């Protein structure tokens, strides 16, 4: 029966604690999706000159209704409010999502 040997190289020591999953940060895009509003393009609208038409209840409905239109365009809109925050005595401008 063969035995396996473990060789430890200097500078390659591992801690006794088991490895854990890396901290996974929530993707910002998912947060914005929850706050986005969806609009069909107004008749005669184009990507160069966007004009909002009727609002859809959710992204799925907007996709279906846009597919049924001549242009096939829809717009997703996220509204932010600019606010000043004081950090370490100096003001910093931040954007805060505005809920519907």
Steps between C-alpha positions, in 0.01 A plus 500: 500500500644842401501796738492865406732755657413865557786743444482848654701768326632799698280813459206291386343439839126500520304603804321237703165671440305354209449714194167671481309630203611849401267780598268558211378849454153565371505627147378855472314426179250278681414777743441741215281250316262487795459877492489542123184610326423381148347711224407430141639739243260767384400482133774670295757461777851378424814419698641834384191685626339290775142579599321301769161354422282289727649335809500121538454326834823301474784409266328190363186690405711777345690249286182340370328831427813642334533191282142557381570859396646620172822637651556229763658759730463521875676710758597411855531798729660523842446825687765634736516800727830683548579562868798635689661291774754641740791261553805606699391862478476513121183469293465211257224475243322165489206367304213335681237295317150645514223247547182517294 
